[in-house]
Every structure is written in structure tokens, then in C-alpha cells.
């Protein structure tokens, strides 16, 4: 898969990643045997995470269908998008209570194959974690299990960039994560385009004599 020119990141498995900051909760497990099977995993997902995923999936599909039927500037589309934003704000507020500072790590990349975090010290090789991922822009939270692939020290830094791949994640959550990464990439492209325009305008000599 082609590496993103926006994020300048490396893929995790078969999926590209996008560079973005997001909080991660990691709880280390004793061994890979502690990872539940699929049925047990589905049963233990906190209800709020399931609600967030369901809303993110259904709302986007319904809004897209309405946009196809209505003109982009219609009052109905504007109203529904406003309500969607309000629901995301409320859901995001509720999800923040799930973010435990005691287990918080700094996420810096994510994609359909896993995540990368920055840490002050390397983590134990092949360590497995119960994880919660939080994405404010998408009002999305993912409950999953991760396995540490590797930790590499950052250039000119004492911190370590650690790559963790998914060991257990719902298929629908993985799809939402891929979509969130595409949205993040789009936001970054727009921001870079805006910065280039502003830089070009600032470099253009004034027409005044």
C-alpha cells in the first residue's frame, strides 16, 4: 500500500497509517493467553464504546444518503449536520470519562493495522495490552487488544516510538478506524493547502508603489 505523503508514516501490516495525536489507554497483560476469544471479547466491550461505534457508522451512512437526495445547501442537510455535531460533542464528553490518566499513553499514528505511541522508555517485546483508543475529531472510541511489535528510539530524542498491532478488534471498528484515518489525512491536506496559500500570499510583493 502506498505510503501517505501527508503523514509520512510507515504502514502497520497491510494498512497505511496517518500521523495524528490521540490518547491511548494501555493495560499490560501477563501473556497472549490473556487475550479473550472473539465471543468473550465482544461480551466485555464497554457499552459506551459499542454505542459510539454504532452512531459513527449509522450517522455517516444516513447523512450521505440524504446528501445524495438533497442539495448540499439544503436546510435539512444543514440541520442534520448540526444535530450530528451536537451529538458528537455530547458523546465525546461521555467518552472522556473512560480515558484513565493512570494508563494513558501518547498515540501518534494509527491505521487499520494498529497504532504507534511515544514513550519515555521501551516496552517489553511482544507484550500484550488491553487498550482503549480515543479520537476526539470523530467522537470515536475503540476497545481492542494490542501486541507490541517493536520500539525504536526517536532520532535526536530520548523517547521511543513503539508499534503495536491489533490482536483482537471488531471488524466494524477496524473499518471505522480506517475511515477515521482517511478523514484525518483529508484534514491535514486541507491544512497544508491553506498554509501554502497563506505563505504564497505573504511572499507576494505588495502592489503598492
N, C-alpha and C positions, 0 to 999 in steps of 0.2 A: 504494500500500500504506500502511496506517495506521501512523503513527509510534508507536513504543513509548513508553508513558507511564512505563515503568520506567527505561529507559536515557536518554530524552530526547535521542536522536541523530537524525541525518538519514539517509535511505536512500542507498545507493550503487547507482545504476542502478534496477532494478526490485525490489531487495531491501532490507528493513529491516536496520538494524544494531543491535547491542547494545553498550553500553559495558562493557568489561572489560579488565583488564590482561593482556598476554601478550607474551613475547619474539618478536621477528621478526629474521631474518637477511636482509639485502638485499645483493646484489652487482650493482653497476651494469654495464649492458651498453653497447656502443658505439652501437647503434641498434636499432630494431624488427626489422631484418633478422636480428638475432642470436637472435630467439625461434625455437625449433625448430618444425617441423611436428608434427602430432599423433603420428605414429609415432615420430619421433626423441625427442619429449618423453617418451612412455611408456617408451621404452627407457632413458632416462637417470635416471629416478626412482630414488633410493637404495632398496635392498631393504627396509631397516628401515621406511621410510615406507609402502611398499606393505603390509608386514605389519601395521603399526599400523592402517591404514585397513581392511584385511580383518578384523582382530579386532574393531574397533569396530562394523563393520557386522553381522557374523555373530553375535557375542555378544549384542548387544542384541535381535536378531530371535529368537534361540533362548530367551533369558531371558523375553521377552514371551510366547512360545508356551507355555512351561512354566507361567508365572504364570496363564495362562488356564485351564490344565488342573488346576493345583494351587491350594489355598487360599493366600492371601498369607502366612500364618504357618506354612506347612508347613516341615518340616526340610529337605526337598530344595531348596526355593526359597532358604532361608537359607544352606544350604551352597554352592549355586551362586553366589549373590551374593557370598559371602565369597571364593570362589576367583576370581571375576571381579575383585574389588578387588585381590587379591594379584597377579594377572597384570598389572593396570594399573600397580601400583606398580613392578613389575619392568620393564615396557615403558617407563614414564616415566623410570626411571633410565637405561636404554639410550639413550633419545632425547635426554637431556640432553647426551650426548657429541656430538650433532650441532649443538648450539647454540654457534656460534663467537662469543666475545666481541668479536672484531675487527670483525665485521659486524653486531653486534646493535643493534637499534633498539627503541624502546618502543611496542608496539602498545596502542591504547586503545579501538578499536572494530573490529568485524568483522561480516560477514554474507555472504550468498550472492553479493554483487556485488563485494566487495573488502574492504579494510581501511583504517583510519586510524592514523597514527602521530604521535607528538610528536617534534619535532626542534629543536635549538638554532638551526638556520638553514634557510631554504627549500631544497628540492631543485630540480633543473633541470626545467623544464616539459617534459612528455611523455617524461621519462627512463624507460627500461625496466629492470627488475630481475629477476634470478633470485632466488627467495625461498623461505624455509623459515619456516613458522608453527608455533608450539608452544602447545598448550593442555593444561596440567597436569591440570585437573579432568576432562578427557575422555580422558586418556592418548592424545592425538591429535596428529599432526604432519602438516602439509600441505606438499607440494613443488609450487611453481607459478611462474608468471611474472606480473609486475605492471607496469602502466603508470601513471605519476604523472598524475593529473587536475589537481590544484591544491594549493597550500599557502596557508593563511591564518593570519595572526598571531593568537594567542590574546588575548582581551581581558584587559587588565591583566597581561600577561605578555610576555616576550621570546621565548617559544617559538612554534613553528609547528605547526599541525595539518595534516598532509598526507594527502590522499585518493588511494589507489591502487586501481585496478580490475583485475580479473583479465584477463590477456591469453591465458593458457594454464593450464587446470586440468582434472583429470579430472572427469567428470560425477559419479561416485560420491563423490569428495572434496568437491565442491561441496555435495552433498546432506548429507554428514556435517557440514560446516561450518554449514549451515542448522540442522541438528538440535542442534549444539553451542550455537548462539546461542539457540535456544529453551530449552535446559537452563539456560543462564546467566541468561536472563530469569526463569525459574521460581525459580532460587536467589535472585535479587535480590528478587523479590516476597515470598518467604517471609521473607527477612531484614528487609525493610521492615515486614512484618506483625508480626514479632517485636519490632522496635524500637518500633512503635506501641503494642503491648500493654504493653511494659515502661515506656514513657513514661506511658501511662494509669495504670498501677499506681502509679508514683512520684508522679503528680499527685493521686491519690485521698487525701483526708484520712484519717488513722488513726481507727479506730472507738473507740480507747481514750479514755476521759474524762480 
